[in-house]
Amino acid sequence: MRVSVAGDGGYVVLDVPAGDAAAAPVAEGELGAVVHTNYPGGALEFGPRGWPCLPGASSPRAGSFTIGGGSGDPDVVVQLAGCVRCS
């Protein structure tokens, strides 16, 4: 699965199969707020083992998303093991 979140709050979830098959849309929408993230391009991909990675990469990468204009703690934290914590 690949999750992409734009800075304006728009998001897209894609099913990214192994091999040459094309990615298929699963969901898309608007969060209704600006989003800040430390994932380049606002995208992360969950590999076959459930680890979060950058799209096309195989090494796990932790990160976070902050929804809204606040500069407080992140609202969504993605840990290396694939656990997602929302506050």
PDB file of N, CA, C and O in Angstrom:
ATOM      1  N   MET A   1       0.844  -1.173   0.000  1.00  0.00           N
ATOM      2  CA  MET A   1       0.000   0.000   0.000  1.00  0.00           C
ATOM      3  C   MET A   1       0.890   1.236   0.000  1.00  0.00           C
ATOM      4  O   MET A   1       1.920   1.272   0.673  1.00  0.00           O
ATOM      5  N   ARG A   2       0.495   2.221  -0.740  1.00  0.00           N
ATOM      6  CA  ARG A   2       1.196   3.512  -0.734  1.00  0.00           C
ATOM      7  C   ARG A   2       0.203   4.581  -0.288  1.00  0.00           C
ATOM      8  O   ARG A   2      -0.920   4.649  -0.786  1.00  0.00           O
ATOM      9  N   VAL A   3       0.628   5.405   0.647  1.00  0.00           N
ATOM     10  CA  VAL A   3      -0.181   6.510   1.141  1.00  0.00           C
ATOM     11  C   VAL A   3       0.552   7.793   0.787  1.00  0.00           C
ATOM     12  O   VAL A   3       1.719   7.961   1.138  1.00  0.00           O
ATOM     13  N   SER A   4      -0.128   8.698   0.093  1.00  0.00           N
ATOM     14  CA  SER A   4       0.444   9.997  -0.254  1.00  0.00           C
ATOM     15  C   SER A   4      -0.460  11.082   0.304  1.00  0.00           C
ATOM     16  O   SER A   4      -1.674  11.060   0.100  1.00  0.00           O
ATOM     17  N   VAL A   5       0.146  12.039   1.014  1.00  0.00           N
ATOM     18  CA  VAL A   5      -0.611  13.145   1.597  1.00  0.00           C
ATOM     19  C   VAL A   5       0.019  14.443   1.121  1.00  0.00           C
ATOM     20  O   VAL A   5       1.203  14.690   1.349  1.00  0.00           O
ATOM     21  N   ALA A   6      -0.778  15.267   0.460  1.00  0.00           N
ATOM     22  CA  ALA A   6      -0.295  16.552  -0.038  1.00  0.00           C
ATOM     23  C   ALA A   6      -0.322  17.585   1.080  1.00  0.00           C
ATOM     24  O   ALA A   6      -1.036  17.418   2.068  1.00  0.00           O
ATOM     25  N   GLY A   7       0.436  18.625   0.928  1.00  0.00           N
ATOM     26  CA  GLY A   7       0.500  19.684   1.923  1.00  0.00           C
ATOM     27  C   GLY A   7      -0.836  20.350   2.181  1.00  0.00           C
ATOM     28  O   GLY A   7      -1.062  20.886   3.266  1.00  0.00           O
ATOM     29  N   ASP A   8      -1.739  20.324   1.184  1.00  0.00           N
ATOM     30  CA  ASP A   8      -3.057  20.948   1.376  1.00  0.00           C
ATOM     31  C   ASP A   8      -4.063  20.010   2.036  1.00  0.00           C
ATOM     32  O   ASP A   8      -5.215  20.392   2.244  1.00  0.00           O
ATOM     33  N   GLY A   9      -3.641  18.773   2.373  1.00  0.00           N
ATOM     34  CA  GLY A   9      -4.520  17.832   3.052  1.00  0.00           C
ATOM     35  C   GLY A   9      -5.168  16.797   2.161  1.00  0.00           C
ATOM     36  O   GLY A   9      -5.871  15.915   2.654  1.00  0.00           O
ATOM     37  N   GLY A  10      -4.948  16.882   0.857  1.00  0.00           N
ATOM     38  CA  GLY A  10      -5.479  15.851  -0.041  1.00  0.00           C
ATOM     39  C   GLY A  10      -4.676  14.572   0.117  1.00  0.00           C
ATOM     40  O   GLY A  10      -3.456  14.624   0.276  1.00  0.00           O
ATOM     41  N   TYR A  11      -5.341  13.425   0.076  1.00  0.00           N
ATOM     42  CA  TYR A  11      -4.615  12.158   0.209  1.00  0.00           C
ATOM     43  C   TYR A  11      -5.090  11.141  -0.816  1.00  0.00           C
ATOM     44  O   TYR A  11      -6.211  11.213  -1.320  1.00  0.00           O
ATOM     45  N   VAL A  12      -4.199  10.182  -1.115  1.00  0.00           N
ATOM     46  CA  VAL A  12      -4.484   9.083  -2.026  1.00  0.00           C
ATOM     47  C   VAL A  12      -3.875   7.819  -1.428  1.00  0.00           C
ATOM     48  O   VAL A  12      -2.736   7.836  -0.962  1.00  0.00           O
ATOM     49  N   VAL A  13      -4.632   6.726  -1.441  1.00  0.00           N
ATOM     50  CA  VAL A  13      -4.145   5.426  -1.007  1.00  0.00           C
ATOM     51  C   VAL A  13      -4.177   4.508  -2.226  1.00  0.00           C
ATOM     52  O   VAL A  13      -5.211   4.363  -2.878  1.00  0.00           O
ATOM     53  N   LEU A  14      -3.027   3.884  -2.530  1.00  0.00           N
ATOM     54  CA  LEU A  14      -2.915   3.000  -3.693  1.00  0.00           C
ATOM     55  C   LEU A  14      -2.498   1.598  -3.258  1.00  0.00           C
ATOM     56  O   LEU A  14      -1.703   1.437  -2.332  1.00  0.00           O
ATOM     57  N   ASP A  15      -3.041   0.593  -3.931  1.00  0.00           N
ATOM     58  CA  ASP A  15      -2.575  -0.779  -3.766  1.00  0.00           C
ATOM     59  C   ASP A  15      -1.471  -0.963  -4.797  1.00  0.00           C
ATOM     60  O   ASP A  15      -1.727  -0.914  -6.000  1.00  0.00           O
ATOM     61  N   VAL A  16      -0.241  -1.174  -4.328  1.00  0.00           N
ATOM     62  CA  VAL A  16       0.920  -1.283  -5.199  1.00  0.00           C
ATOM     63  C   VAL A  16       1.357  -2.751  -5.232  1.00  0.00           C
ATOM     64  O   VAL A  16       2.048  -3.203  -4.319  1.00  0.00           O
ATOM     65  N   PRO A  17       0.969  -3.495  -6.260  1.00  0.00           N
ATOM     66  CA  PRO A  17       1.331  -4.914  -6.325  1.00  0.00           C
ATOM     67  C   PRO A  17       2.795  -5.118  -6.687  1.00  0.00           C
ATOM     68  O   PRO A  17       3.437  -4.225  -7.240  1.00  0.00           O
ATOM     69  N   ALA A  18       3.316  -6.299  -6.371  1.00  0.00           N
ATOM     70  CA  ALA A  18       4.690  -6.638  -6.757  1.00  0.00           C
ATOM     71  C   ALA A  18       4.740  -6.834  -8.271  1.00  0.00           C
ATOM     72  O   ALA A  18       3.733  -7.164  -8.898  1.00  0.00           O
ATOM     73  N   GLY A  19       5.895  -6.632  -8.836  1.00  0.00           N
ATOM     74  CA  GLY A  19       6.057  -6.832 -10.274  1.00  0.00           C
ATOM     75  C   GLY A  19       5.705  -5.599 -11.073  1.00  0.00           C
ATOM     76  O   GLY A  19       5.827  -4.473 -10.590  1.00  0.00           O
ATOM     77  N   ASP A  20       5.266  -5.820 -12.300  1.00  0.00           N
ATOM     78  CA  ASP A  20       5.007  -4.717 -13.229  1.00  0.00           C
ATOM     79  C   ASP A  20       3.554  -4.261 -13.262  1.00  0.00           C
ATOM     80  O   ASP A  20       3.215  -3.361 -14.030  1.00  0.00           O
ATOM     81  N   ALA A  21       2.687  -4.859 -12.448  1.00  0.00           N
ATOM     82  CA  ALA A  21       1.275  -4.472 -12.463  1.00  0.00           C
ATOM     83  C   ALA A  21       1.122  -3.024 -11.986  1.00  0.00           C
ATOM     84  O   ALA A  21       1.891  -2.541 -11.154  1.00  0.00           O
ATOM     85  N   ALA A  22       0.128  -2.360 -12.527  1.00  0.00           N
ATOM     86  CA  ALA A  22      -0.114  -0.957 -12.179  1.00  0.00           C
ATOM     87  C   ALA A  22      -0.749  -0.835 -10.802  1.00  0.00           C
ATOM     88  O   ALA A  22      -1.489  -1.716 -10.365  1.00  0.00           O
ATOM     89  N   ALA A  23      -0.454   0.258 -10.133  1.00  0.00           N
ATOM     90  CA  ALA A  23      -1.057   0.543  -8.836  1.00  0.00           C
ATOM     91  C   ALA A  23      -2.538   0.848  -9.028  1.00  0.00           C
ATOM     92  O   ALA A  23      -2.929   1.501  -9.995  1.00  0.00           O
ATOM     93  N   ALA A  24      -3.354   0.366  -8.095  1.00  0.00           N
ATOM     94  CA  ALA A  24      -4.802   0.586  -8.173  1.00  0.00           C
ATOM     95  C   ALA A  24      -5.248   1.485  -7.027  1.00  0.00           C
ATOM     96  O   ALA A  24      -4.868   1.250  -5.880  1.00  0.00           O
ATOM     97  N   PRO A  25      -6.052   2.520  -7.316  1.00  0.00           N
ATOM     98  CA  PRO A  25      -6.540   3.398  -6.254  1.00  0.00           C
ATOM     99  C   PRO A  25      -7.460   2.640  -5.291  1.00  0.00           C
ATOM    100  O   PRO A  25      -8.290   1.832  -5.708  1.00  0.00           O
ATOM    101  N   VAL A  26      -7.294   2.918  -4.002  1.00  0.00           N
ATOM    102  CA  VAL A  26      -8.137   2.318  -2.964  1.00  0.00           C
ATOM    103  C   VAL A  26      -9.026   3.381  -2.337  1.00  0.00           C
ATOM    104  O   VAL A  26     -10.213   3.147  -2.108  1.00  0.00           O
ATOM    105  N   ALA A  27      -8.452   4.553  -2.058  1.00  0.00           N
ATOM    106  CA  ALA A  27      -9.208   5.645  -1.438  1.00  0.00           C
ATOM    107  C   ALA A  27      -8.518   6.966  -1.740  1.00  0.00           C
ATOM    108  O   ALA A  27      -7.313   7.014  -1.988  1.00  0.00           O
ATOM    109  N   GLU A  28      -9.303   8.037  -1.715  1.00  0.00           N
ATOM    110  CA  GLU A  28      -8.757   9.382  -1.833  1.00  0.00           C
ATOM    111  C   GLU A  28      -9.732  10.344  -1.190  1.00  0.00           C
ATOM    112  O   GLU A  28     -10.922  10.053  -1.069  1.00  0.00           O
ATOM    113  N   GLY A  29      -9.222  11.486  -0.781  1.00  0.00           N
ATOM    114  CA  GLY A  29     -10.092  12.461  -0.148  1.00  0.00           C
ATOM    115  C   GLY A  29      -9.325  13.658   0.360  1.00  0.00           C
ATOM    116  O   GLY A  29      -8.186  13.908  -0.035  1.00  0.00           O
ATOM    117  N   GLU A  30      -9.971  14.388   1.240  1.00  0.00           N
ATOM    118  CA  GLU A  30      -9.412  15.611   1.816  1.00  0.00           C
ATOM    119  C   GLU A  30      -9.473  15.531   3.327  1.00  0.00           C
ATOM    120  O   GLU A  30     -10.486  15.112   3.885  1.00  0.00           O
ATOM    121  N   LEU A  31      -8.393  15.931   4.002  1.00  0.00           N
ATOM    122  CA  LEU A  31      -8.378  15.968   5.454  1.00  0.00           C
ATOM    123  C   LEU A  31      -8.945  17.274   5.999  1.00  0.00           C
ATOM    124  O   LEU A  31      -9.277  17.362   7.181  1.00  0.00           O
ATOM    125  N   GLY A  32      -9.059  18.289   5.143  1.00  0.00           N
ATOM    126  CA  GLY A  32      -9.623  19.560   5.571  1.00  0.00           C
ATOM    127  C   GLY A  32      -8.658  20.459   6.329  1.00  0.00           C
ATOM    128  O   GLY A  32      -9.082  21.418   6.974  1.00  0.00           O
ATOM    129  N   ALA A  33      -7.369  20.161   6.259  1.00  0.00           N
ATOM    130  CA  ALA A  33      -6.365  20.980   6.944  1.00  0.00           C
ATOM    131  C   ALA A  33      -5.025  20.788   6.244  1.00  0.00           C
ATOM    132  O   ALA A  33      -4.827  19.809   5.524  1.00  0.00           O
ATOM    133  N   VAL A  34      -4.114  21.719   6.456  1.00  0.00           N
ATOM    134  CA  VAL A  34      -2.768  21.570   5.905  1.00  0.00           C
ATOM    135  C   VAL A  34      -2.052  20.450   6.649  1.00  0.00           C
ATOM    136  O   VAL A  34      -2.364  20.162   7.805  1.00  0.00           O
ATOM    137  N   VAL A  35      -1.094  19.825   5.981  1.00  0.00           N
ATOM    138  CA  VAL A  35      -0.359  18.708   6.571  1.00  0.00           C
ATOM    139  C   VAL A  35       1.139  18.948   6.399  1.00  0.00           C
ATOM    140  O   VAL A  35       1.597  19.320   5.319  1.00  0.00           O
ATOM    141  N   HIS A  36       1.892  18.731   7.470  1.00  0.00           N
ATOM    142  CA  HIS A  36       3.345  18.806   7.439  1.00  0.00           C
ATOM    143  C   HIS A  36       3.870  17.406   7.720  1.00  0.00           C
ATOM    144  O   HIS A  36       3.353  16.713   8.597  1.00  0.00           O
ATOM    145  N   THR A  37       4.895  16.983   6.981  1.00  0.00           N
ATOM    146  CA  THR A  37       5.458  15.653   7.185  1.00  0.00           C
ATOM    147  C   THR A  37       6.958  15.672   6.935  1.00  0.00           C
ATOM    148  O   THR A  37       7.477  16.567   6.267  1.00  0.00           O
ATOM    149  N   ASN A  38       7.653  14.671   7.480  1.00  0.00           N
ATOM    150  CA  ASN A  38       9.074  14.542   7.182  1.00  0.00           C
ATOM    151  C   ASN A  38       9.318  13.435   6.161  1.00  0.00           C
ATOM    152  O   ASN A  38      10.464  13.041   5.944  1.00  0.00           O
ATOM    153  N   TYR A  39       8.258  12.928   5.531  1.00  0.00           N
ATOM    154  CA  TYR A  39       8.407  11.988   4.412  1.00  0.00           C
ATOM    155  C   TYR A  39       8.544  12.801   3.124  1.00  0.00           C
ATOM    156  O   TYR A  39       7.661  13.601   2.813  1.00  0.00           O
ATOM    157  N   PRO A  40       9.637  12.613   2.364  1.00  0.00           N
ATOM    158  CA  PRO A  40       9.805  13.352   1.107  1.00  0.00           C
ATOM    159  C   PRO A  40       8.614  13.128   0.179  1.00  0.00           C
ATOM    160  O   PRO A  40       8.203  11.992  -0.058  1.00  0.00           O
ATOM    161  N   GLY A  41       8.075  14.205  -0.332  1.00  0.00           N
ATOM    162  CA  GLY A  41       6.931  14.116  -1.235  1.00  0.00           C
ATOM    163  C   GLY A  41       5.648  13.720  -0.528  1.00  0.00           C
ATOM    164  O   GLY A  41       4.631  13.504  -1.187  1.00  0.00           O
ATOM    165  N   GLY A  42       5.668  13.618   0.800  1.00  0.00           N
ATOM    166  CA  GLY A  42       4.471  13.271   1.557  1.00  0.00           C
ATOM    167  C   GLY A  42       4.004  11.845   1.345  1.00  0.00           C
ATOM    168  O   GLY A  42       2.844  11.535   1.617  1.00  0.00           O
ATOM    169  N   ALA A  43       4.887  10.959   0.861  1.00  0.00           N
ATOM    170  CA  ALA A  43       4.463   9.595   0.533  1.00  0.00           C
ATOM    171  C   ALA A  43       5.246   8.552   1.307  1.00  0.00           C
ATOM    172  O   ALA A  43       6.448   8.693   1.529  1.00  0.00           O
ATOM    173  N   LEU A  44       4.544   7.503   1.712  1.00  0.00           N
ATOM    174  CA  LEU A  44       5.192   6.333   2.281  1.00  0.00           C
ATOM    175  C   LEU A  44       4.496   5.101   1.738  1.00  0.00           C
ATOM    176  O   LEU A  44       3.336   5.148   1.328  1.00  0.00           O
ATOM    177  N   GLU A  45       5.220   4.010   1.745  1.00  0.00           N
ATOM    178  CA  GLU A  45       4.723   2.757   1.188  1.00  0.00           C
ATOM    179  C   GLU A  45       4.927   1.668   2.236  1.00  0.00           C
ATOM    180  O   GLU A  45       5.998   1.575   2.836  1.00  0.00           O
ATOM    181  N   PHE A  46       3.913   0.851   2.455  1.00  0.00           N
ATOM    182  CA  PHE A  46       4.045  -0.280   3.367  1.00  0.00           C
ATOM    183  C   PHE A  46       4.374  -1.507   2.533  1.00  0.00           C
ATOM    184  O   PHE A  46       3.585  -1.917   1.683  1.00  0.00           O
ATOM    185  N   GLY A  47       5.563  -2.102   2.782  1.00  0.00           N
ATOM    186  CA  GLY A  47       6.020  -3.254   2.016  1.00  0.00           C
ATOM    187  C   GLY A  47       5.329  -4.536   2.452  1.00  0.00           C
ATOM    188  O   GLY A  47       4.457  -4.504   3.320  1.00  0.00           O
ATOM    189  N   PRO A  48       5.711  -5.670   1.858  1.00  0.00           N
ATOM    190  CA  PRO A  48       5.081  -6.949   2.145  1.00  0.00           C
ATOM    191  C   PRO A  48       5.163  -7.352   3.622  1.00  0.00           C
ATOM    192  O   PRO A  48       4.301  -8.086   4.106  1.00  0.00           O
ATOM    193  N   ARG A  49       6.173  -6.887   4.331  1.00  0.00           N
ATOM    194  CA  ARG A  49       6.304  -7.215   5.759  1.00  0.00           C
ATOM    195  C   ARG A  49       5.625  -6.189   6.658  1.00  0.00           C
ATOM    196  O   ARG A  49       5.673  -6.304   7.883  1.00  0.00           O
ATOM    197  N   GLY A  50       4.999  -5.194   6.058  1.00  0.00           N
ATOM    198  CA  GLY A  50       4.302  -4.174   6.828  1.00  0.00           C
ATOM    199  C   GLY A  50       5.168  -3.021   7.280  1.00  0.00           C
ATOM    200  O   GLY A  50       4.698  -2.145   8.005  1.00  0.00           O
ATOM    201  N   TRP A  51       6.432  -3.002   6.866  1.00  0.00           N
ATOM    202  CA  TRP A  51       7.328  -1.921   7.253  1.00  0.00           C
ATOM    203  C   TRP A  51       7.075  -0.697   6.390  1.00  0.00           C
ATOM    204  O   TRP A  51       6.848  -0.828   5.187  1.00  0.00           O
ATOM    205  N   PRO A  52       7.111   0.497   6.986  1.00  0.00           N
ATOM    206  CA  PRO A  52       6.967   1.713   6.192  1.00  0.00           C
ATOM    207  C   PRO A  52       8.282   2.047   5.491  1.00  0.00           C
ATOM    208  O   PRO A  52       9.344   2.027   6.113  1.00  0.00           O
ATOM    209  N   CYS A  53       8.210   2.350   4.217  1.00  0.00           N
ATOM    210  CA  CYS A  53       9.389   2.689   3.413  1.00  0.00           C
ATOM    211  C   CYS A  53       9.046   3.879   2.534  1.00  0.00           C
ATOM    212  O   CYS A  53       7.878   4.230   2.365  1.00  0.00           O
ATOM    213  N   LEU A  54      10.066   4.486   1.985  1.00  0.00           N
ATOM    214  CA  LEU A  54       9.833   5.475   0.938  1.00  0.00           C
ATOM    215  C   LEU A  54       9.404   4.721  -0.308  1.00  0.00           C
ATOM    216  O   LEU A  54       9.832   3.582  -0.497  1.00  0.00           O
ATOM    217  N   PRO A  55       8.578   5.304  -1.168  1.00  0.00           N
ATOM    218  CA  PRO A  55       8.140   4.595  -2.371  1.00  0.00           C
ATOM    219  C   PRO A  55       9.315   4.055  -3.184  1.00  0.00           C
ATOM    220  O   PRO A  55      10.247   4.788  -3.514  1.00  0.00           O
ATOM    221  N   GLY A  56       9.254   2.766  -3.500  1.00  0.00           N
ATOM    222  CA  GLY A  56      10.296   2.121  -4.288  1.00  0.00           C
ATOM    223  C   GLY A  56      11.502   1.667  -3.497  1.00  0.00           C
ATOM    224  O   GLY A  56      12.404   1.057  -4.071  1.00  0.00           O
ATOM    225  N   ALA A  57      11.559   1.939  -2.199  1.00  0.00           N
ATOM    226  CA  ALA A  57      12.696   1.544  -1.365  1.00  0.00           C
ATOM    227  C   ALA A  57      12.331   0.311  -0.544  1.00  0.00           C
ATOM    228  O   ALA A  57      11.159  -0.049  -0.437  1.00  0.00           O
ATOM    229  N   SER A  58      13.347  -0.332   0.035  1.00  0.00           N
ATOM    230  CA  SER A  58      13.073  -1.503   0.866  1.00  0.00           C
ATOM    231  C   SER A  58      13.506  -1.319   2.312  1.00  0.00           C
ATOM    232  O   SER A  58      13.166  -2.147   3.157  1.00  0.00           O
ATOM    233  N   SER A  59      14.243  -0.264   2.622  1.00  0.00           N
ATOM    234  CA  SER A  59      14.681  -0.017   3.994  1.00  0.00           C
ATOM    235  C   SER A  59      13.580   0.703   4.766  1.00  0.00           C
ATOM    236  O   SER A  59      13.027   1.686   4.273  1.00  0.00           O
ATOM    237  N   PRO A  60      13.249   0.227   5.982  1.00  0.00           N
ATOM    238  CA  PRO A  60      12.214   0.890   6.775  1.00  0.00           C
ATOM    239  C   PRO A  60      12.596   2.334   7.086  1.00  0.00           C
ATOM    240  O   PRO A  60      13.773   2.662   7.235  1.00  0.00           O
ATOM    241  N   ARG A  61      11.579   3.187   7.181  1.00  0.00           N
ATOM    242  CA  ARG A  61      11.802   4.596   7.513  1.00  0.00           C
ATOM    243  C   ARG A  61      10.663   5.087   8.385  1.00  0.00           C
ATOM    244  O   ARG A  61       9.506   5.091   7.967  1.00  0.00           O
ATOM    245  N   ALA A  62      10.994   5.500   9.590  1.00  0.00           N
ATOM    246  CA  ALA A  62      10.002   6.079  10.488  1.00  0.00           C
ATOM    247  C   ALA A  62       9.721   7.511  10.050  1.00  0.00           C
ATOM    248  O   ALA A  62      10.525   8.121   9.344  1.00  0.00           O
ATOM    249  N   GLY A  63       8.593   8.036  10.465  1.00  0.00           N
ATOM    250  CA  GLY A  63       8.255   9.406  10.124  1.00  0.00           C
ATOM    251  C   GLY A  63       6.994   9.849  10.823  1.00  0.00           C
ATOM    252  O   GLY A  63       6.449   9.132  11.663  1.00  0.00           O
ATOM    253  N   SER A  64       6.531  11.042  10.471  1.00  0.00           N
ATOM    254  CA  SER A  64       5.333  11.565  11.116  1.00  0.00           C
ATOM    255  C   SER A  64       4.608  12.545  10.207  1.00  0.00           C
ATOM    256  O   SER A  64       5.167  13.076   9.247  1.00  0.00           O
ATOM    257  N   PHE A  65       3.349  12.762  10.544  1.00  0.00           N
ATOM    258  CA  PHE A  65       2.490  13.730   9.870  1.00  0.00           C
ATOM    259  C   PHE A  65       1.859  14.610  10.940  1.00  0.00           C
ATOM    260  O   PHE A  65       1.355  14.101  11.941  1.00  0.00           O
ATOM    261  N   THR A  66       1.882  15.911  10.741  1.00  0.00           N
ATOM    262  CA  THR A  66       1.201  16.850  11.633  1.00  0.00           C
ATOM    263  C   THR A  66       0.074  17.478  10.833  1.00  0.00           C
ATOM    264  O   THR A  66       0.308  18.089   9.790  1.00  0.00           O
ATOM    265  N   ILE A  67      -1.133  17.328  11.316  1.00  0.00           N
ATOM    266  CA  ILE A  67      -2.314  17.812  10.604  1.00  0.00           C
ATOM    267  C   ILE A  67      -2.750  19.122  11.233  1.00  0.00           C
ATOM    268  O   ILE A  67      -2.936  19.207  12.447  1.00  0.00           O
ATOM    269  N   GLY A  68      -2.910  20.138  10.405  1.00  0.00           N
ATOM    270  CA  GLY A  68      -3.275  21.471  10.887  1.00  0.00           C
ATOM    271  C   GLY A  68      -2.048  22.359  10.935  1.00  0.00           C
ATOM    272  O   GLY A  68      -0.930  21.903  10.697  1.00  0.00           O
ATOM    273  N   GLY A  69      -2.259  23.604  11.239  1.00  0.00           N
ATOM    274  CA  GLY A  69      -1.177  24.579  11.218  1.00  0.00           C
ATOM    275  C   GLY A  69      -0.324  24.618  12.457  1.00  0.00           C
ATOM    276  O   GLY A  69       0.664  25.352  12.494  1.00  0.00           O
ATOM    277  N   GLY A  70      -0.672  23.846  13.487  1.00  0.00           N
ATOM    278  CA  GLY A  70       0.082  23.890  14.744  1.00  0.00           C
ATOM    279  C   GLY A  70       1.477  23.328  14.596  1.00  0.00           C
ATOM    280  O   GLY A  70       1.748  22.531  13.698  1.00  0.00           O
ATOM    281  N   SER A  71       2.339  23.740  15.461  1.00  0.00           N
ATOM    282  CA  SER A  71       3.711  23.249  15.429  1.00  0.00           C
ATOM    283  C   SER A  71       3.976  22.306  16.601  1.00  0.00           C
ATOM    284  O   SER A  71       5.127  22.084  16.977  1.00  0.00           O
ATOM    285  N   GLY A  72       2.911  21.755  17.175  1.00  0.00           N
ATOM    286  CA  GLY A  72       3.049  20.859  18.315  1.00  0.00           C
ATOM    287  C   GLY A  72       3.497  19.474  17.881  1.00  0.00           C
ATOM    288  O   GLY A  72       4.054  19.291  16.799  1.00  0.00           O
ATOM    289  N   ASP A  73       3.242  18.508  18.745  1.00  0.00           N
ATOM    290  CA  ASP A  73       3.619  17.126  18.461  1.00  0.00           C
ATOM    291  C   ASP A  73       2.891  16.605  17.232  1.00  0.00           C
ATOM    292  O   ASP A  73       1.781  17.047  16.932  1.00  0.00           O
ATOM    293  N   PRO A  74       3.511  15.666  16.516  1.00  0.00           N
ATOM    294  CA  PRO A  74       2.852  15.074  15.348  1.00  0.00           C
ATOM    295  C   PRO A  74       1.548  14.378  15.733  1.00  0.00           C
ATOM    296  O   PRO A  74       1.437  13.829  16.830  1.00  0.00           O
ATOM    297  N   ASP A  75       0.568  14.399  14.839  1.00  0.00           N
ATOM    298  CA  ASP A  75      -0.708  13.732  15.060  1.00  0.00           C
ATOM    299  C   ASP A  75      -0.636  12.256  14.691  1.00  0.00           C
ATOM    300  O   ASP A  75      -1.325  11.432  15.291  1.00  0.00           O
ATOM    301  N   VAL A  76       0.196  11.917  13.702  1.00  0.00           N
ATOM    302  CA  VAL A  76       0.336  10.535  13.245  1.00  0.00           C
ATOM    303  C   VAL A  76       1.828  10.210  13.207  1.00  0.00           C
ATOM    304  O   VAL A  76       2.599  10.872  12.511  1.00  0.00           O
ATOM    305  N   VAL A  77       2.225   9.186  13.961  1.00  0.00           N
ATOM    306  CA  VAL A  77       3.620   8.757  14.012  1.00  0.00           C
ATOM    307  C   VAL A  77       3.694   7.353  13.450  1.00  0.00           C
ATOM    308  O   VAL A  77       2.953   6.473  13.889  1.00  0.00           O
ATOM    309  N   VAL A  78       4.583   7.122  12.478  1.00  0.00           N
ATOM    310  CA  VAL A  78       4.780   5.812  11.869  1.00  0.00           C
ATOM    311  C   VAL A  78       6.124   5.290  12.349  1.00  0.00           C
ATOM    312  O   VAL A  78       7.166   5.873  12.051  1.00  0.00           O
ATOM    313  N   GLN A  79       6.098   4.183  13.097  1.00  0.00           N
ATOM    314  CA  GLN A  79       7.315   3.624  13.659  1.00  0.00           C
ATOM    315  C   GLN A  79       7.958   2.654  12.671  1.00  0.00           C
ATOM    316  O   GLN A  79       7.301   2.197  11.736  1.00  0.00           O
ATOM    317  N   LEU A  80       9.242   2.335  12.872  1.00  0.00           N
ATOM    318  CA  LEU A  80       9.976   1.461  11.956  1.00  0.00           C
ATOM    319  C   LEU A  80       9.321   0.103  11.772  1.00  0.00           C
ATOM    320  O   LEU A  80       9.370  -0.458  10.677  1.00  0.00           O
ATOM    321  N   ALA A  81       8.715  -0.435  12.810  1.00  0.00           N
ATOM    322  CA  ALA A  81       8.108  -1.759  12.728  1.00  0.00           C
ATOM    323  C   ALA A  81       6.758  -1.734  12.019  1.00  0.00           C
ATOM    324  O   ALA A  81       6.136  -2.781  11.843  1.00  0.00           O
ATOM    325  N   GLY A  82       6.296  -0.556  11.611  1.00  0.00           N
ATOM    326  CA  GLY A  82       5.028  -0.449  10.911  1.00  0.00           C
ATOM    327  C   GLY A  82       3.862  -0.055  11.795  1.00  0.00           C
ATOM    328  O   GLY A  82       2.748   0.116  11.300  1.00  0.00           O
ATOM    329  N   CYS A  83       4.092   0.093  13.091  1.00  0.00           N
ATOM    330  CA  CYS A  83       3.043   0.538  14.000  1.00  0.00           C
ATOM    331  C   CYS A  83       2.720   2.003  13.695  1.00  0.00           C
ATOM    332  O   CYS A  83       3.624   2.813  13.488  1.00  0.00           O
ATOM    333  N   VAL A  84       1.435   2.333  13.669  1.00  0.00           N
ATOM    334  CA  VAL A  84       0.995   3.698  13.419  1.00  0.00           C
ATOM    335  C   VAL A  84       0.278   4.179  14.674  1.00  0.00           C
ATOM    336  O   VAL A  84      -0.682   3.556  15.129  1.00  0.00           O
ATOM    337  N   ARG A  85       0.753   5.297  15.232  1.00  0.00           N
ATOM    338  CA  ARG A  85       0.165   5.858  16.448  1.00  0.00           C
ATOM    339  C   ARG A  85      -0.454   7.206  16.110  1.00  0.00           C
ATOM    340  O   ARG A  85       0.203   8.063  15.519  1.00  0.00           O
ATOM    341  N   CYS A  86      -1.698   7.395  16.478  1.00  0.00           N
ATOM    342  CA  CYS A  86      -2.398   8.663  16.252  1.00  0.00           C
ATOM    343  C   CYS A  86      -2.698   9.308  17.591  1.00  0.00           C
ATOM    344  O   CYS A  86      -3.063   8.631  18.552  1.00  0.00           O
ATOM    345  N   SER A  87      -2.542  10.626  17.647  1.00  0.00           N
ATOM    346  CA  SER A  87      -2.850  11.330  18.902  1.00  0.00           C
ATOM    347  C   SER A  87      -3.861  12.414  18.653  1.00  0.00           C
ATOM    348  O   SER A  87      -4.250  13.121  19.583  1.00  0.00           O
TER     349      SER A  87
END
